């Protein structure tokens, strides 16, 4: 028979690894954006639009014009901040810190209304999967917080 604390500890470790993976991915995205630069990014976007039959000169102009060095720097900064938050949360959850459970439950629960709306609009397996994964994360972290409160 498995102890509930062991299950919670395993759940926290799994969530910690998931959050750390998201942080590493965000750092890779930030690095790729920095390495590519705005001109090459515009060129690649034009190529992708052309592949889907979209005339970049007519339909994609606003999107292409939105890629400026300043906006790219903002996107890189946002990706780095997001990465740091995910990595810190992962580190805290790995160490079974209460503040990390609070950070995780608030962060994951903030997405739930948007995911419910997405389910309403596009009830496919991917949308259900994302919703159920985030719901599971919220429940595991909330259970951890409840157990901490009851232990005091």
Beta strands, then each sheet from edge to edge (+ up, - down):
end
